Amino acid sequence: MDVKGLPERRNFRRMRVNFNVEIFHPMYGVAKLKTWDMSDGGIFILVDPKKTLPPEGTIVSVKVKGLLGKEDPVLDMKVVRDTNDGVGLRFL
């Protein structure tokens, strides 16, 4: 059960993390944002409501800044959820 007493529907447990990320897409350009949480399935990115990001189903490249030292990893991810607070991205 989750904190509201509803059944938990998530496949993966989330962990609160705070990473700087850059999301790349040819039509939408680059957005510099921050993560909210992460799981084995993906990450949730906080987004200012005024920013335009690719819609659900879009594949984006995500650079995680400062995670592994000198070389920042770039991951292909799929936009799977869009809320007023941000977007959920699934690892591919």
C-alpha positions, 0 to 999 in steps of 0.5 A: 500500500502507498501512503494514501492507503491505495494499492501500489501499482509501480513496478520499481521502488523510487529513490529520491535523487537530485541530479542535473540533466540535459534533455536533447531532442532535434525538434525541441532543442536542449532543456537543462533540468533537475531530477526528482526521483529515480528507479530501476525503470526510469527517472522523473524530471522536474519541469517548469510549466512554461517549458515545452518538452516532447510529448509522451511516446517521444524518444529523447537523449538525456545527459546526466551531469556529474554522475560519473566524474569526467564523462557524463553518460548520455542515455536514450529514454522514452517520455512515458508520463507528463504532469504539471510538475514534470515528466517521467522518462523510462530507460530504454 
